[in-house]
Amino acid sequence: MLSGVIRPQRRVLEMNGNVLDIVGLKKYFELKKDRLFSKPKYVRAVDGVTFSVGEREVFGLVGETGCGKTTIGRLVVRLERPTEGSIFFQGTDIAGLAGGELKKFRRKMQMIFQDPYASLNPRMTVSQWVVEPLRNYQMGTPEEMADRTLKALEDAGLRPVEEYLERFPHELSGGERQRVSIARALVVDPAFIVADEPVSMLDVSIRAGVMQLLLGLREKYGMAFILITHDISVARYMSDRMAVMYLGKIVEMADTEGVIKEPLHPYTRALIKAVPVADPTRERTPLPLTGEMPSALERPSGCVFRTRCVYATDICAEREPSLVEVKDGHMCACHLVERGEI
């Protein structure tokens, strides 16, 4: 079933120490028909993704533009409705929730967007923007809301706070705007945050400060994160575990150092080899891939990566590989890796 959510009722998963459990998540976008009776076509943005995020864990989603990682983030915080699958947040399946039940869960899950200038309302001051979620959820008296706003801004690194309260977004630098977005996410005391490319729009000189801020907030508030990024170095600095995505699917997943130091999937190896290194004497080796990522509308048969993989064989075109545990805690979706041929 491609349209709608397959589970409108609430389901409960026995608590297993995870904040989030994603099971078989899919999101298909239907394209507008070019003829009245033509067969509908779907873009498979996310196609059967399963993973979990533990308490206080930073889980990285890495991949090229268009691989589906941002769509997963939007599904998790329910800005999009899943076509199929379950999103267990603190044991409850929120995939089919709506109305007041969904609003209650949204307070516990916040999102930091990639472009802070686009996500901030240009007609609202910093104080108005940060206090708005508190008013939306009626969290305390006006005095208590003001106190929580000041605390969130201070925790986000905007000091002295008083100098920022009446400023508008255009009066802030890129780093300051991102910190305002972080404060807005913090102010309702969430248990989980999706950070979608939180430093990609920032100057290199201030990226490390924002990344360190987010890690410090994880320790202070005890939150868990999904970190969405195309930058392997950012994922290595921030995440505890990492999943590499390609064309709507996870192709490799393990602890971050395991993925970086011992990549198994050919696509992961290519991503890591493509990271620039400040060493002019380093020998450049060819990447184990060719061409461009196929369209999510016309996906290859079998393995989605086979059209770019230099190791592809007949089995890669005939059968889609499953994400299996190749070694302790290290999962990979590749027939050849599973058989020990590469």
Residue pairs with C-beta under 8 A, 6 or more apart in sequence:
1 83
1 84
2 28
2 30
2 40
2 42
2 83
3 30
3 83
4 81
4 83
5 81
5 82
5 83
5 84
5 95
5 96
6 83
6 84
6 96
7 86
7 93
7 95
7 96
8 96
8 98
9 96
10 92
10 93
10 96
10 97
10 101
11 86
11 88
11 92
11 93
12 91
12 92
12 93
13 21
13 86
13 88
13 91
13 92
13 93
14 91
15 90
15 91
16 52
17 54
17 55
18 52
18 53
18 54
18 55
18 88
19 53
19 54
19 55
19 57
19 89
19 90
19 191
19 192
19 224
20 52
20 53
20 76
20 87
20 88
20 89
20 192
20 224
20 226
21 52
21 86
21 87
21 88
22 49
22 50
22 51
22 52
22 72
22 76
22 85
22 86
22 87
22 88
23 50
23 85
23 86
23 88
24 48
24 49
24 50
24 84
24 85
24 86
25 46
25 48
25 49
25 50
25 72
25 75
25 82
25 84
25 85
25 86
25 87
26 44
26 46
26 47
26 48
26 49
26 82
26 83
26 84
26 85
27 44
27 45
27 46
27 68
27 71
27 75
27 80
27 82
27 83
28 42
28 43
28 44
28 45
28 47
28 83
29 42
29 43
29 45
30 40
30 41
30 42
31 40
31 41
31 42
31 43
31 297
33 40
41 297
42 297
43 296
43 297
44 248
44 296
44 297
44 299
45 68
45 71
45 248
45 296
46 68
46 71
46 72
46 75
46 82
46 248
47 68
47 247
47 248
47 249
48 85
48 249
49 68
49 72
49 85
49 245
49 248
49 249
49 250
50 250
50 323
51 59
51 243
51 250
51 253
53 59
53 192
53 224
53 225
53 226
54 224
55 222
55 224
56 218
56 219
56 222
56 223
56 224
57 224
57 225
57 240
57 241
58 215
58 218
58 224
58 225
58 227
58 238
58 239
58 240
59 224
59 225
59 226
59 227
59 239
59 240
59 241
59 242
59 243
60 226
60 227
60 228
60 229
60 235
60 238
60 239
60 241
60 242
60 243
60 256
61 69
61 72
61 73
61 226
61 227
61 228
61 229
61 242
61 243
61 245
62 69
62 229
62 230
62 232
62 235
62 242
62 243
62 244
62 245
62 271
63 69
63 230
63 244
63 245
63 246
63 271
64 230
64 246
64 293
65 230
66 247
66 293
66 296
67 245
67 246
67 247
67 248
67 293
68 245
68 247
68 248
68 249
68 296
69 228
69 245
70 114
70 196
70 197
70 228
71 80
72 226
72 228
72 245
73 111
73 194
73 196
73 226
73 228
74 80
74 111
75 81
75 82
75 87
76 87
76 89
76 109
76 194
76 226
77 106
77 109
77 110
77 111
77 194
78 87
78 94
78 97
78 102
78 105
78 106
78 109
79 111
81 95
82 95
85 95
86 93
86 95
87 93
87 94
87 95
88 94
89 105
89 108
89 109
89 192
90 108
90 191
92 105
94 102
94 105
97 105
103 137
107 133
107 137
107 188
107 190
108 190
108 191
108 192
109 190
109 191
109 192
109 193
109 194
110 184
110 185
110 186
110 188
110 190
110 192
110 193
110 194
111 185
111 193
111 194
111 195
111 196
112 178
112 181
112 182
112 185
112 193
112 194
112 195
112 196
112 198
113 119
113 181
113 196
114 196
114 197
114 198
114 200
114 201
115 201
116 169
116 174
116 177
116 178
116 180
116 181
116 201
117 169
117 174
117 177
117 201
119 181
120 129
120 169
120 177
120 180
120 181
121 129
121 169
122 168
122 169
122 170
123 168
124 132
124 168
125 165
125 166
125 167
125 168
126 153
126 158
126 164
126 165
126 166
126 167
126 168
126 172
126 180
127 149
127 165
127 166
129 180
129 184
130 149
130 152
130 153
130 180
130 183
130 184
130 187
131 145
131 146
131 148
131 149
131 187
132 184
133 139
133 184
133 187
133 188
134 140
134 145
134 148
134 149
134 187
134 188
135 145
137 188
139 145
139 148
139 188
140 148
148 187
149 183
149 187
150 161
152 183
152 184
152 186
152 187
153 161
153 164
153 165
153 179
153 180
153 183
154 161
155 183
155 186
155 217
155 220
156 179
156 180
156 182
156 183
156 186
156 213
157 179
157 209
157 213
158 164
158 176
158 179
158 180
158 183
164 172
164 176
164 180
169 177
169 180
172 180
174 201
174 202
174 203
174 206
175 202
175 203
175 206
175 209
175 210
178 198
178 199
178 201
178 202
178 210
179 210
179 213
182 198
182 210
182 213
182 214
182 217
185 193
186 217
186 221
189 221
190 223
191 223
191 224
192 223
192 224
192 225
192 226
193 223
193 224
193 225
193 226
194 225
194 226
194 228
195 214
195 225
195 226
195 227
195 228
196 228
197 228
197 229
197 230
198 210
198 211
198 214
198 227
199 207
199 210
199 211
199 234
200 229
200 230
200 231
202 210
207 234
211 234
211 237
211 238
214 225
214 238
215 238
217 223
218 224
218 225
225 238
227 234
227 235
227 238
227 239
229 235
232 260
232 271
232 272
232 275
233 275
235 242
235 256
236 256
236 257
236 260
239 256
240 255
240 256
241 253
241 254
241 255
241 256
242 253
242 254
242 255
242 256
242 259
242 260
243 250
243 252
243 253
244 250
244 251
244 252
244 253
244 259
244 265
244 267
244 268
244 271
245 251
246 267
246 293
246 304
246 305
247 293
247 294
247 296
247 299
247 304
247 305
248 296
248 304
249 304
249 323
249 333
250 323
250 331
250 333
251 265
251 267
251 268
251 305
251 323
251 332
251 333
251 334
252 259
252 263
252 264
252 265
252 267
252 268
252 330
252 331
252 332
252 333
253 259
253 323
253 330
253 331
253 332
254 329
254 330
254 331
255 329
255 330
258 329
258 330
259 268
259 330
260 272
262 330
263 269
263 271
263 272
264 326
264 330
264 332
264 334
264 337
265 305
265 332
265 333
265 334
265 337
266 288
266 289
266 305
266 309
266 310
266 311
266 334
266 342
267 289
267 305
267 308
267 309
269 288
270 287
270 288
270 289
273 285
273 287
273 288
274 287
288 309
288 310
288 311
289 305
289 308
289 309
289 310
290 308
290 310
291 307
291 308
292 308
293 308
294 300
294 304
294 307
300 306
300 307
300 317
301 317
301 318
302 315
302 316
302 317
302 318
302 319
302 320
302 321
303 309
303 312
303 316
303 317
303 320
303 321
303 333
303 334
303 335
304 320
306 312
306 316
306 317
309 316
311 336
311 341
311 342
313 335
313 336
315 335
316 335
316 336
319 335
321 333
321 334
321 335
321 338
322 333
323 331
323 332
323 333
324 331
324 332
324 333
324 338
325 331
326 332
326 337
326 338
332 338
334 342
336 342
